[in-house]
Amino acid sequence: MHLQMLFIRFFIFNILFLTISDDITDDRAMFISPVNIPLAFSANFGELRSDHFHSGVDIKTQGVTGKEVIAAADGYIYRIAVSPGGFGKALYLRHPSGYSTVYGHLDRFTPDVERYVRQQQYNNKSFTVNLFPPRNSFSVKQGDLIAWSGNTGSSGGPHLHYEIRKSDSEKPINPLLFEFGASDDIEPVIERLAIYPINRYSLVNDENKPEIIKVTGGKGKYQLPASRTVKIHGPAGFGIQSFDRLNDSHNKCGIYSIELKIDSVSVYNYVMDIFSFNETKYINSHIDYETYLKDNIRIQKTYVLPNDKLSLYSNKVNRGIFNFNEDREYKIEIIISDVHGNLSTLNFCVQGDQETQSDTNSYPADKNKVYMDYNKSNTFRAEDIFVNVPAGCLYDTIGFTYKKEDCINGMFSDIHHIHNIYTPVHKPFSLSIKPDSIPEGLESKMMIVQLFNNKKIMGGLKTTYSDGYFRADPPTFGMFSISADTTAPSIIPVGFSSGHNFSRNSKMKIKISDDLSGIKSYEPLIDGRWTLFEYDQKNNLIICEFDPERIQANCDHTLELRVTDNTDNQSIFKCNFKW
């Protein structure tokens, strides 16, 4: 039995590998591990993230920064990026094989690269840079030291983010398809089954609403609790909450593939092998977005919405939607796999419920709703408000809803409920709101803001003013109003005051933050000259590591720091110090 299971896993893995994009080479052994420590992962490729799929693997660095990062193959550094968010400090290597590798959240580069980057930062007077050095500037051999691991950018802890991409398209490829020392013999875990009525006639256990069921079982075999029965009337779709574990890691990682079979016929396949960055936001269509927002549970649907253009689907029969319109039992099987061919299955039965002639007449269309078509440009106009939802913004046709509430303190318009936050949009829509008044002197400080359910401000949007309306492009539906940002950014020195002696400390840290519109820029001058302060955005810190090549040692100095927010409020901090 054990040998039989191993054969099945081997067969499934090879079938999956052979069916992936033709762009992927058969040579899976061209890369080595990018670290010189035992390989352990905290996240894998395609893992479900906020607004995107994870585009690489996260390699553990034993809970610390400063581990050696090496070139996974021969090549050259073609791009160096430094930013306060995202990958932070990152290197991009191009290889003769037609692949590129990416190394993110680095602490520092090798000295020659570090000197090059710093010079460019001073030339541009900017911490943030995106550099493309000449091809022959930084050649590397497989195994060469290229950087040290860190925790920069949007990292949630010390680790190395590692990617493999096709050089011609920049499409990220699942690194675990390549053999560089990773192994896994643990089956994925299935936690919940979701069942969704597709239209207003559909019923799941006699109700027109989704049903989410915790499953039982383990070690690759799962089923519904014995007490749970499922009856479906009309078209329905399924969803699955699942995760994978990798050897030497307790982290919950993403799954590689999903297959749905109904009566032994495959009707839906999803395989996470390669995707493009311009399609990654389709994750909000792929998952049950409402359940994610309400309960922080990511359920992957096994059916596809009409405007979901993810390239990860195959074998879609009627988009994975099945009409349970016969009075009989249907056998359902959902197969989950990781990239190494470890399988888990969920098997259950559904009792169909035959449609009646009266079904189509039982639920008349709601005349109070404005229907917006996903493949058309849609507009909505009401008193003091105009909404434009462009074609391709929605994943499916919706019954658009709108209401407004009276203005509250601190706002300059009514509160407008634009549909609901639980319906995802693929790209921003246009929102114009007419203010109740524009106080003199505040014209440039006013902006459209999005509100939480408790009416507190979630954040401000980039806003323009024209013809009596303020206009913005929100990335989500929700509650909106007009407010004003009149508060300058905060500047707080960390552990020092004017006159401080830094002779025993090589770094100066300052906390900068803004309460509404966000930081637009910061300009640090030491002795009247622009000086590099690295920006740790997640901790609201800017950090200067004193450079004796640019700052004279054993001298008195002056610092002047200007911080500007996105409505041009400005704070200035000045101090003297010795270093």
C-alpha positions, 0 to 999 in steps of 0.5 A: 500500500505504501509503495502504491501511494508513492507511485501515485504521488510520483505520477501526479507530480510528473503529470502536473509538471508536464502540464505547466507552461511551456516556458518552464525548462526541463532542467530543474537542477540548474539552481542551488540554494541561495543560503548557506544554512539548512533550508527551511521555508516560512512561505511558499509560492502562490500563498494567498496574500492581501491583494496578491499571490506570493511571488516566491518562497520565504526562506527562514534565516534562523530568526536573525539578520546577517546570514550570507546570501549567495548567487543561485547560478552564474549571471550578473546583477541587472537591477538593484532596488531600494525602497521603504516598502515592498522588498526593501533592499533587493537584488535581481540577477540574470542568468544565461539560462533565460531565467532571473532570480530575485533576493528581497528584504536584504540587510546590506549588499557586498561592499562594491555594490553598496558603494555603487548604490550609495553613490546613486542615492546621493546623486539622486538625493533619495533613499529610494532608488531603482537602478539598472547597472551596466551589464558588466558591472557586477558579474557573479558565479554560482555560490558567490556572496552577493548580500546579507539577509535582512528584514527591510521593506514590508518584511514581517520578520527576518527572512530571505524572499527568493524568486525565480522568473522568466527573464523575457516576461518577468513572470515568477515561476514556482521555485519548488519546481526546481531542485535546490535542496527542498524536500517535502513528504507532508500532505496538505490539510483541508479545514473547511468546505464552502458551498455557494448558491450561484443565483437567487433561485439556488438553494443550499440546504433550503437556503439561498446563502453560502454554507461553510462546513468544518470537515473531519479526517486527516493524513490525506483523507477528509470527509464531512461530519457524519451528521452533516448532509448537503442538499442543493437545488439549482446551480452551485459552486464549491470552495475549500480552505486548505493549507500545506506544511513543508518539512522543517517548518510549522508555518501554514503555506499555500497549496499547489493544485486543486481539482474538483470532480463531480461523479468522477468527471473533472470540472475544475483545475487550478495549478500554481506554477507560473503567473504574471504580476498584472493578473495577481490581483485576481486573487480577490475573485479567486477567494471568497472575498466577503468571508475573508474580510469578515472572518479572516478565512481565505477560502479558494473557490473551485468555480470562476467568476465571469471576469476572473482572467487568472491563467492558473485555471484549466479544464473549466466545465461551465466555470466549475459551476454545476446544476444539481437539477436532478433528484439523485445523489451526486458524488463530489471529490476535491483533490488538493496537492502540494508541488511534491505530489503529496495528496489530500482528498475530500469526498462527500455526497450531495443530494440534488433537488429537481427544478420546478417550472415555478422557479423562474417566477418565484423571485422577481428582480429587485427594482430598487437595485441598479445593475452594473455589468462587469464588461461594460462601463457603468455610472451612477449619479445621485445628489452630490455624488457621481460614480463611474465603474469602468469596464473590467472593474467588477468580477461579476455583474452586481446589484449596485446599492447606495445610501447616504448618512448625515455629515458628522463632525470633522467632515465636509460632506454627507457620508456616502455608502458606495455599494459595500466593502465586501464586493471586490473590485479589480481596479479603482473606480472614479468617485466625485463628491460635492462638499457642503462647504469649502472653508477659506484657506482649506481648499488644498487640504481637503480630500476624500477619505474612506471610513470604517464602519465606526465612522473613523477614518481609514485613510485619505485618497489622492484627491483633485478638485474641479467644477465644485466636486472633489474627485478620487479613485478608490481601490475598494467600495465602502463609506466615503466622505470629505475631510481636511488634513491640516496637521503637519507630520510628527518628528520625534528624535529617538534617544537623543536631544539637541547637543547629543554626543554620538561618539559612542553610537554610529546611528541616528534614529528619528520617528516620522509619521502622519495622521491622515494623508501620509508622508510625501517626502523627507529632506535631511540636511547635515551641515547644509548638505543632503544626507542619506537617511534610510527609511524603515516605513513599517516602523516609521523610522528614518536612520542615518548611519554616519559616513566618515567619507561624507560627515567629518568625524569628531566635530560639531554638526547641525541637522535640519529635517523637513518632512512633508505630507501629501497635502503639503503640511510640513514640519521642520526639526533642527538640532545640534549634535557631535560625532 
